[in-house]
Amino acid sequence: MNSGGNIREIFDNISLSVISFLEELKRVSDIEFSERHGVAEATLQKWEEENSPHKLPDDYKAFLQISDGLLLKWKIIKNGLAYPLGCMHLNKLRDIQKIESETVKLCQVGEDEYSTDEDSDAEDIQDERKDKKK
């Protein structure tokens, strides 16, 4: 569990001071950081038993023992009005669940989600670059 210090301070230390950085920006407002108590080792073990053979990464388990998930939101001021701009979110342990691989398609940055291996935009761009170099 948490070995001292408040959760906001711990998160700011491990996140390259993202909260402090946001607080220094003049046009950023309404920074909300939800402090959550960490989960017990026994709770993590129970989750892994119930979701076997799936295991959580050690670094994520360590984080969950500090804070059960994460929620950080902020807004930006434009023309005197505050607009939601950013959100960092990690699920609470109880909300973590397996996603069936058949329901998810992973894409590379810049790749059209409907592209197939035969007609990949990324491959077309690479081919065009090669042609220009010739």
N, CA and C atoms as an extended XYZ file, in Angstrom:
402
Properties=species:S:1:pos:R:3:atomname:S:1:resname:S:1:resid:I:1 pbc="F F F"
N         0.838       -1.188        0.000 N   MET     1
C         0.000        0.000        0.000 CA  MET     1
C         0.877        1.244        0.000 C   MET     1
N         0.262        2.382        0.153 N   ASN     2
C         0.943        3.663        0.120 CA  ASN     2
C         1.894        3.784        1.307 C   ASN     2
N         3.157        4.073        1.013 N   SER     3
C         4.157        4.098        2.080 CA  SER     3
C         4.490        5.509        2.554 C   SER     3
N         3.583        6.447        2.394 N   GLY     4
C         3.820        7.802        2.861 CA  GLY     4
C         3.689        8.798        1.738 C   GLY     4
N         3.353       10.048        2.088 N   GLY     5
C         3.141       11.064        1.077 CA  GLY     5
C         1.748       10.909        0.491 C   GLY     5
N         1.203       12.030       -0.026 N   ASN     6
C        -0.125       11.865       -0.604 CA  ASN     6
C        -0.015       11.396       -2.046 C   ASN     6
N        -1.087       10.875       -2.555 N   ILE     7
C        -1.099       10.237       -3.870 CA  ILE     7
C        -0.761       11.239       -4.965 C   ILE     7
N        -1.236       12.477       -4.841 N   ARG     8
C        -0.936       13.503       -5.841 CA  ARG     8
C         0.564       13.740       -5.934 C   ARG     8
N         1.237       13.849       -4.802 N   GLU     9
C         2.695       14.058       -4.793 CA  GLU     9
C         3.425       12.876       -5.425 C   GLU     9
N         2.990       11.675       -5.085 N   ILE    10
C         3.623       10.475       -5.650 CA  ILE    10
C         3.428       10.448       -7.156 C   ILE    10
N         2.182       10.696       -7.621 N   PHE    11
C         1.920       10.702       -9.064 CA  PHE    11
C         2.740       11.779       -9.757 C   PHE    11
N         2.812       12.969       -9.173 N   ASP    12
C         3.586       14.053       -9.789 CA  ASP    12
C         5.057       13.660       -9.914 C   ASP    12
N         5.580       12.957       -8.918 N   ASN    13
C         6.978       12.520       -8.967 CA  ASN    13
C         7.229       11.472      -10.051 C   ASN    13
N         6.310       10.536      -10.219 N   ILE    14
C         6.547        9.472      -11.190 CA  ILE    14
C         6.101        9.855      -12.602 C   ILE    14
N         5.411       10.979      -12.761 N   SER    15
C         4.895       11.375      -14.073 CA  SER    15
C         5.628       12.580      -14.651 C   SER    15
N         6.867       12.782      -14.225 N   LEU    16
C         7.650       13.935      -14.701 CA  LEU    16
C         6.943       15.253      -14.395 C   LEU    16
N         6.296       15.325      -13.251 N   SER    17
C         5.645       16.532      -12.738 CA  SER    17
C         4.564       17.078      -13.661 C   SER    17
N         3.773       16.209      -14.252 N   VAL    18
C         2.751       16.653      -15.194 CA  VAL    18
C         1.728       17.581      -14.529 C   VAL    18
N         1.336       17.317      -13.303 N   ILE    19
C         0.357       18.182      -12.637 CA  ILE    19
C         0.955       19.559      -12.395 C   ILE    19
N         2.175       19.596      -11.886 N   SER    20
C         2.842       20.877      -11.644 CA  SER    20
C         3.013       21.652      -12.945 C   SER    20
N         3.360       20.951      -14.013 N   PHE    21
C         3.517       21.587      -15.327 CA  PHE    21
C         2.201       22.212      -15.778 C   PHE    21
N         1.105       21.470      -15.659 N   LEU    22
C        -0.203       21.997      -16.063 CA  LEU    22
C        -0.585       23.211      -15.222 C   LEU    22
N        -0.285       23.168      -13.922 N   GLU    23
C        -0.631       24.282      -13.035 CA  GLU    23
C         0.116       25.559      -13.396 C   GLU    23
N         1.275       25.442      -14.016 N   GLU    24
C         2.062       26.614      -14.396 CA  GLU    24
C         1.585       27.264      -15.694 C   GLU    24
N         0.787       26.567      -16.468 N   LEU    25
C         0.325       27.102      -17.751 CA  LEU    25
C        -0.842       28.061      -17.529 C   LEU    25
N        -0.724       29.279      -18.057 N   LYS    26
C        -1.728       30.323      -17.828 CA  LYS    26
C        -3.095       29.974      -18.400 C   LYS    26
N        -3.135       29.287      -19.507 N   ARG    27
C        -4.419       29.004      -20.161 CA  ARG    27
C        -5.013       27.650      -19.779 C   ARG    27
N        -4.415       26.974      -18.832 N   VAL    28
C        -4.968       25.705      -18.351 CA  VAL    28
C        -5.716       25.979      -17.049 C   VAL    28
N        -6.915       25.409      -16.938 N   SER    29
C        -7.719       25.628      -15.731 CA  SER    29
C        -8.407       24.332      -15.317 C   SER    29
N        -9.056       24.402      -14.189 N   ASP    30
C        -9.887       23.301      -13.693 CA  ASP    30
C        -9.169       21.952      -13.725 C   ASP    30
N        -7.971       21.930      -13.184 N   ILE    31
C        -7.216       20.676      -13.122 CA  ILE    31
C        -7.823       19.827      -12.007 C   ILE    31
N        -8.281       18.643      -12.374 N   GLU    32
C        -8.904       17.734      -11.414 CA  GLU    32
C        -8.085       16.459      -11.332 C   GLU    32
N        -7.588       16.161      -10.154 N   PHE    33
C        -6.872       14.914       -9.920 CA  PHE    33
C        -7.619       14.150       -8.845 C   PHE    33
N        -8.127       12.989       -9.185 N   SER    34
C        -8.880       12.174       -8.236 CA  SER    34
C        -7.918       11.271       -7.477 C   SER    34
N        -7.767       11.551       -6.195 N   GLU    35
C        -6.902       10.706       -5.369 CA  GLU    35
C        -7.659        9.449       -4.974 C   GLU    35
N        -7.016        8.319       -5.194 N   ARG    36
C        -7.617        7.029       -4.880 CA  ARG    36
C        -6.644        6.240       -4.019 C   ARG    36
N        -7.158        5.573       -3.029 N   HIS    37
C        -6.309        4.718       -2.189 CA  HIS    37
C        -5.884        3.490       -2.986 C   HIS    37
N        -4.705        3.002       -2.684 N   GLY    38
C        -4.201        1.812       -3.354 CA  GLY    38
C        -4.940        0.556       -2.938 C   GLY    38
N        -4.739       -0.496       -3.720 N   VAL    39
C        -5.364       -1.788       -3.401 CA  VAL    39
C        -4.350       -2.676       -2.690 C   VAL    39
N        -4.844       -3.598       -1.925 N   ALA    40
C        -3.981       -4.509       -1.165 CA  ALA    40
C        -3.423       -5.595       -2.080 C   ALA    40
N        -2.281       -6.127       -1.707 N   GLU    41
C        -1.648       -7.234       -2.445 CA  GLU    41
C        -2.616       -8.408       -2.585 C   GLU    41
N        -3.361       -8.698       -1.533 N   ALA    42
C        -4.310       -9.813       -1.571 CA  ALA    42
C        -5.396       -9.576       -2.626 C   ALA    42
N        -5.798       -8.339       -2.808 N   THR    43
C        -6.803       -7.996       -3.815 CA  THR    43
C        -6.250       -8.214       -5.216 C   THR    43
N        -4.988       -7.852       -5.425 N   LEU    44
C        -4.340       -8.099       -6.715 CA  LEU    44
C        -4.229       -9.594       -6.990 C   LEU    44
N        -3.833      -10.349       -5.975 N   GLN    45
C        -3.720      -11.803       -6.139 CA  GLN    45
C        -5.070      -12.417       -6.479 C   GLN    45
N        -6.125      -11.953       -5.822 N   LYS    46
C        -7.471      -12.467       -6.093 CA  LYS    46
C        -7.863      -12.157       -7.535 C   LYS    46
N        -7.567      -10.936       -8.023 N   TRP    47
C        -7.890      -10.575       -9.411 CA  TRP    47
C        -7.182      -11.520      -10.378 C   TRP    47
N        -5.900      -11.783      -10.118 N   GLU    48
C        -5.138      -12.652      -11.015 CA  GLU    48
C        -5.644      -14.101      -10.966 C   GLU    48
N        -6.079      -14.555       -9.799 N   GLU    49
C        -6.654      -15.903       -9.696 CA  GLU    49
C        -7.952      -15.987      -10.495 C   GLU    49
N        -8.795      -14.965      -10.377 N   GLU    50
C       -10.078      -14.954      -11.076 CA  GLU    50
C        -9.918      -14.782      -12.584 C   GLU    50
N        -8.811      -14.196      -13.018 N   ASN    51
C        -8.590      -13.921      -14.434 CA  ASN    51
C        -7.463      -14.758      -15.025 C   ASN    51
N        -7.118      -15.840      -14.337 N   SER    52
C        -6.051      -16.721      -14.801 CA  SER    52
C        -6.387      -17.249      -16.189 C   SER    52
N        -5.447      -17.335      -17.078 N   PRO    53
C        -4.003      -17.263      -16.923 CA  PRO    53
C        -3.438      -15.846      -17.091 C   PRO    53
N        -4.312      -14.844      -17.174 N   HIS    54
C        -3.859      -13.471      -17.403 CA  HIS    54
C        -3.302      -12.863      -16.123 C   HIS    54
N        -2.184      -12.180      -16.268 N   LYS    55
C        -1.524      -11.523      -15.136 CA  LYS    55
C        -1.286      -10.063      -15.481 C   LYS    55
N        -1.319       -9.225      -14.475 N   LEU    56
C        -1.015       -7.808      -14.665 CA  LEU    56
C         0.496       -7.616      -14.639 C   LEU    56
N         1.016       -6.654      -15.415 N   PRO    57
C         2.456       -6.359      -15.357 CA  PRO    57
C         2.854       -5.890      -13.955 C   PRO    57
N         4.059       -6.236      -13.548 N   ASP    58
C         4.529       -5.886      -12.202 CA  ASP    58
C         4.494       -4.377      -11.941 C   ASP    58
N         4.875       -3.556      -12.946 N   ASP    59
C         4.873       -2.117      -12.722 CA  ASP    59
C         3.456       -1.577      -12.539 C   ASP    59
N         2.492       -2.164      -13.242 N   TYR    60
C         1.105       -1.733      -13.079 CA  TYR    60
C         0.560       -2.161      -11.719 C   TYR    60
N         0.931       -3.363      -11.273 N   LYS    61
C         0.512       -3.811       -9.932 CA  LYS    61
C         1.087       -2.877       -8.865 C   LYS    61
N         2.343       -2.478       -9.037 N   ALA    62
C         2.961       -1.554       -8.080 CA  ALA    62
C         2.206       -0.227       -8.066 C   ALA    62
N         1.822        0.254       -9.255 N   PHE    63
C         1.058        1.501       -9.323 CA  PHE    63
C        -0.288        1.347       -8.632 C   PHE    63
N        -0.990        0.233       -8.880 N   LEU    64
C        -2.304        0.018       -8.274 CA  LEU    64
C        -2.222       -0.045       -6.750 C   LEU    64
N        -1.074       -0.445       -6.214 N   GLN    65
C        -0.919       -0.464       -4.763 CA  GLN    65
C        -0.748        0.952       -4.211 C   GLN    65
N        -0.369        1.885       -5.058 N   ILE    66
C        -0.277        3.301       -4.664 CA  ILE    66
C        -1.624        3.977       -4.869 C   ILE    66
N        -2.239        3.730       -6.035 N   SER    67
C        -3.499        4.371       -6.390 CA  SER    67
C        -4.316        3.407       -7.242 C   SER    67
N        -5.543        3.157       -6.838 N   ASP    68
C        -6.412        2.249       -7.584 CA  ASP    68
C        -6.934        2.976       -8.826 C   ASP    68
N        -6.108        3.005       -9.856 N   GLY    69
C        -6.443        3.710      -11.090 CA  GLY    69
C        -6.018        5.161      -11.026 C   GLY    69
N        -6.400        5.890      -12.050 N   LEU    70
C        -5.958        7.278      -12.176 CA  LEU    70
C        -6.995        8.062      -12.960 C   LEU    70
N        -7.263        9.284      -12.535 N   LEU    71
C        -8.089       10.199      -13.305 CA  LEU    71
C        -7.544       11.609      -13.117 C   LEU    71
N        -7.060       12.167      -14.209 N   LEU    72
C        -6.557       13.537      -14.233 CA  LEU    72
C        -7.191       14.215      -15.433 C   LEU    72
N        -7.909       15.323      -15.186 N   LYS    73
C        -8.569       16.077      -16.259 CA  LYS    73
C        -8.159       17.540      -16.161 C   LYS    73
N        -8.174       18.225      -17.316 N   TRP    74
C        -7.921       19.652      -17.314 CA  TRP    74
C        -8.637       20.308      -18.482 C   TRP    74
N        -8.814       21.625      -18.342 N   LYS    75
C        -9.468       22.417      -19.380 CA  LYS    75
C        -8.514       23.500      -19.854 C   LYS    75
N        -8.840       24.097      -20.999 N   ILE    76
C        -8.060       25.195      -21.547 CA  ILE    76
C        -8.983       26.407      -21.659 C   ILE    76
N        -8.420       27.580      -21.416 N   ILE    77
C        -9.184       28.812      -21.520 CA  ILE    77
C        -8.993       29.388      -22.914 C   ILE    77
N       -10.099       29.612      -23.607 N   LYS    78
C       -10.075       30.208      -24.952 CA  LYS    78
C       -11.210       31.217      -25.012 C   LYS    78
N       -10.865       32.463      -25.325 N   ASN    79
C       -11.858       33.540      -25.403 CA  ASN    79
C       -12.696       33.643      -24.133 C   ASN    79
N       -12.050       33.455      -22.994 N   GLY    80
C       -12.715       33.586      -21.709 CA  GLY    80
C       -13.560       32.389      -21.292 C   GLY    80
N       -13.615       31.355      -22.102 N   LEU    81
C       -14.396       30.172      -21.764 CA  LEU    81
C       -13.478       28.971      -21.533 C   LEU    81
N       -13.888       28.089      -20.629 N   ALA    82
C       -13.109       26.882      -20.340 CA  ALA    82
C       -13.655       25.712      -21.153 C   ALA    82
N       -12.753       25.048      -21.884 N   TYR    83
C       -13.114       23.891      -22.704 CA  TYR    83
C       -12.323       22.670      -22.236 C   TYR    83
N       -13.006       21.514      -22.095 N   PRO    84
C       -12.272       20.294      -21.743 CA  PRO    84
C       -11.214       20.015      -22.804 C   PRO    84
N        -9.990       19.737      -22.368 N   LEU    85
C        -8.914       19.485      -23.320 CA  LEU    85
C        -8.219       18.157      -23.073 C   LEU    85
N        -7.885       17.860      -21.827 N   GLY    86
C        -7.081       16.676      -21.572 CA  GLY    86
C        -7.653       15.775      -20.502 C   GLY    86
N        -7.295       14.498      -20.630 N   CYS    87
C        -7.720       13.512      -19.652 CA  CYS    87
C        -6.720       12.360      -19.661 C   CYS    87
N        -6.212       12.018      -18.498 N   MET    88
C        -5.383       10.822      -18.326 CA  MET    88
C        -6.193        9.893      -17.424 C   MET    88
N        -6.391        8.660      -17.894 N   HIS    89
C        -7.238        7.745      -17.150 CA  HIS    89
C        -6.670        6.328      -17.193 C   HIS    89
N        -6.588        5.715      -16.036 N   LEU    90
C        -6.283        4.289      -15.913 CA  LEU    90
C        -7.408        3.677      -15.087 C   LEU    90
N        -7.930        2.574      -15.540 N   ASN    91
C        -9.050        1.931      -14.846 CA  ASN    91
C        -8.699        1.513      -13.429 C   ASN    91
N        -9.734        1.494      -12.591 N   LYS    92
C        -9.612        0.873      -11.282 CA  LYS    92
C        -9.472       -0.627      -11.511 C   LYS    92
N        -8.884       -1.321      -10.556 N   LEU    93
C        -8.673       -2.768      -10.685 CA  LEU    93
C        -9.976       -3.484      -11.019 C   LEU    93
N       -11.054       -3.123      -10.359 N   ARG    94
C       -12.337       -3.810      -10.595 CA  ARG    94
C       -12.854       -3.630      -12.017 C   ARG    94
N       -12.370       -2.600      -12.728 N   ASP    95
C       -12.841       -2.312      -14.082 CA  ASP    95
C       -11.943       -2.891      -15.171 C   ASP    95
N       -10.855       -3.532      -14.790 N   ILE    96
C        -9.943       -4.123      -15.774 CA  ILE    96
C       -10.496       -5.477      -16.192 C   ILE    96
N       -10.622       -5.653      -17.496 N   GLN    97
C       -11.130       -6.919      -17.997 CA  GLN    97
C       -10.474       -7.278      -19.320 C   GLN    97
N       -10.505       -8.544      -19.614 N   LYS    98
C        -9.915       -9.046      -20.847 CA  LYS    98
C       -10.754       -8.584      -22.037 C   LYS    98
N       -10.073       -8.205      -23.104 N   ILE    99
C       -10.736       -7.849      -24.356 CA  ILE    99
C       -10.432       -8.965      -25.337 C   ILE    99
N       -11.453       -9.537      -25.897 N   GLU   100
C       -11.257      -10.601      -26.874 CA  GLU   100
C       -10.554      -10.039      -28.098 C   GLU   100
N        -9.502      -10.696      -28.542 N   SER   101
C        -8.699      -10.187      -29.650 CA  SER   101
C        -9.487      -10.098      -30.950 C   SER   101
N       -10.526      -10.887      -31.081 N   GLU   102
C       -11.334      -10.838      -32.304 CA  GLU   102
C       -12.098       -9.523      -32.419 C   GLU   102
N       -12.328       -8.832      -31.295 N   THR   103
C       -13.120       -7.606      -31.325 CA  THR   103
C       -12.259       -6.363      -31.467 C   THR   103
N       -10.932       -6.514      -31.506 N   VAL   104
C       -10.034       -5.372      -31.546 CA  VAL   104
C        -9.099       -5.495      -32.738 C   VAL   104
N        -8.935       -4.398      -33.470 N   LYS   105
C        -7.965       -4.362      -34.550 CA  LYS   105
C        -6.942       -3.284      -34.210 C   LYS   105
N        -5.694       -3.656      -34.114 N   LEU   106
C        -4.637       -2.711      -33.813 CA  LEU   106
C        -4.099       -2.144      -35.110 C   LEU   106
N        -3.903       -0.834      -35.143 N   CYS   107
C        -3.402       -0.152      -36.332 CA  CYS   107
C        -2.167        0.648      -35.972 C   CYS   107
N        -1.321        0.887      -36.949 N   GLN   108
C        -0.180        1.764      -36.771 CA  GLN   108
C        -0.646        3.198      -36.948 C   GLN   108
N         0.090        4.142      -36.389 N   VAL   109
C        -0.237        5.548      -36.549 CA  VAL   109
C        -0.243        5.876      -38.033 C   VAL   109
N        -1.294        6.535      -38.492 N   GLY   110
C        -1.409        6.908      -39.889 CA  GLY   110
C        -2.035        5.847      -40.762 C   GLY   110
N        -2.292        4.664      -40.208 N   GLU   111
C        -2.887        3.584      -40.997 CA  GLU   111
C        -4.399        3.691      -40.906 C   GLU   111
N        -5.052        3.567      -42.034 N   ASP   112
C        -6.506        3.556      -42.101 CA  ASP   112
C        -7.000        2.279      -41.430 C   ASP   112
N        -7.991        2.394      -40.536 N   GLU   113
C        -8.433        1.203      -39.804 CA  GLU   113
C        -9.029        0.137      -40.708 C   GLU   113
N        -9.427        0.504      -41.918 N   TYR   114
C       -10.014       -0.471      -42.838 CA  TYR   114
C        -9.010       -1.003      -43.848 C   TYR   114
N        -7.761       -0.548      -43.750 N   SER   115
C        -6.740       -1.021      -44.679 CA  SER   115
C        -6.458       -2.491      -44.448 C   SER   115
N        -6.114       -3.170      -45.521 N   THR   116
C        -5.674       -4.556      -45.402 CA  THR   116
C        -4.187       -4.566      -45.682 C   THR   116
N        -3.562       -5.704      -45.501 N   ASP   117
C        -2.134       -5.798      -45.782 CA  ASP   117
C        -1.841       -5.462      -47.235 C   ASP   117
N        -2.798       -5.771      -48.146 N   GLU   118
C        -2.568       -5.546      -49.568 CA  GLU   118
C        -2.624       -4.067      -49.947 C   GLU   118
N        -3.466       -3.276      -49.266 N   ASP   119
C        -3.624       -1.884      -49.687 CA  ASP   119
C        -3.338       -0.885      -48.559 C   ASP   119
N        -2.304       -1.132      -47.815 N   SER   120
C        -1.953       -0.282      -46.682 CA  SER   120
C        -1.469        1.088      -47.144 C   SER   120
N        -2.049        2.146      -46.563 N   ASP   121
C        -1.613        3.508      -46.865 CA  ASP   121
C        -0.150        3.706      -46.506 C   ASP   121
N         0.262        3.118      -45.391 N   ALA   122
C         1.655        3.269      -44.963 CA  ALA   122
C         2.598        2.692      -46.016 C   ALA   122
N         2.231        1.554      -46.587 N   GLU   123
C         3.067        0.958      -47.629 CA  GLU   123
C         3.088        1.832      -48.877 C   GLU   123
N         1.950        2.416      -49.240 N   ASP   124
C         1.890        3.300      -50.406 CA  ASP   124
C         2.806        4.499      -50.225 C   ASP   124
N         2.798        5.073      -49.034 N   ILE   125
C         3.649        6.234      -48.759 CA  ILE   125
C         5.117        5.843      -48.845 C   ILE   125
N         5.467        4.695      -48.281 N   GLN   126
C         6.857        4.231      -48.349 CA  GLN   126
C         7.275        4.012      -49.796 C   GLN   126
N         6.399        3.430      -50.629 N   ASP   127
C         6.706        3.202      -52.040 CA  ASP   127
C         6.931        4.526      -52.765 C   ASP   127
N         6.072        5.532      -52.457 N   GLU   128
C         6.219        6.843      -53.093 CA  GLU   128
C         7.559        7.480      -52.719 C   GLU   128
N         7.968        7.355      -51.466 N   ARG   129
C         9.241        7.915      -51.030 CA  ARG   129
C        10.409        7.246      -51.737 C   ARG   129
N        10.320        5.922      -51.888 N   LYS   130
C        11.385        5.192      -52.591 CA  LYS   130
C        11.479        5.651      -54.038 C   LYS   130
N        10.333        5.842      -54.703 N   ASP   131
C        10.315        6.278      -56.089 CA  ASP   131
C        10.943        7.664      -56.253 C   ASP   131
N        10.691        8.572      -55.280 N   LYS   132
C        11.242        9.927      -55.344 CA  LYS   132
C        12.754        9.920      -55.201 C   LYS   132
N        13.295        8.978      -54.425 N   LYS   133
C        14.729        8.906      -54.201 CA  LYS   133
C        15.470        8.400      -55.435 C   LYS   133
N        14.785        7.689      -56.321 N   LYS   134
C        15.431        7.109      -57.513 CA  LYS   134
C        15.750        8.135      -58.548 C   LYS   134
